[in-house]
């Protein structure tokens, strides 16, 4: 008997390991040393970084406005509408829930319960980049569903994931995804 997807464990982020904090401390120490040893070059570098930061901040605000508009157009939609876009007898409901909830987690800085649709394009509509998908989202869904993405080269959706539906079907096409979870 299949276990209901609402009983699926949540994804828990691990805190940064000590090695990560040590690396940040070393980078900061090098920056302080460089600022003391070469103050003029440091001022130029900091100025250039400030300009780049401002440009990136403006782009981020534009992206945020776009996503807020999209979320406001879909106000009141939930996982129920999302799940109806899939045949629950053919697609593992754990995959559907995990993808939906992890996408909401990725977009919670925009809206606490971002209403995701199956036909949303990951890059164009939700503004997620390849690193967000490969390094975060795919690994989070893998951890929650127990479906490995190690041998994804034979998956018919490999390299073809453009929409949220494609992402769900990518996991559905992985070996072991048809098992009752």
PyMOL commands that set and color helices and strands:
alter all, ss='L'
color gray80, all
select helices_A, chain A and resi 5-7+18-37+39-73+79-84+93-106+130-145+152-154+164-172
alter helices_A, ss='H'
color red, helices_A
deselect
rebuild
show_as cartoon
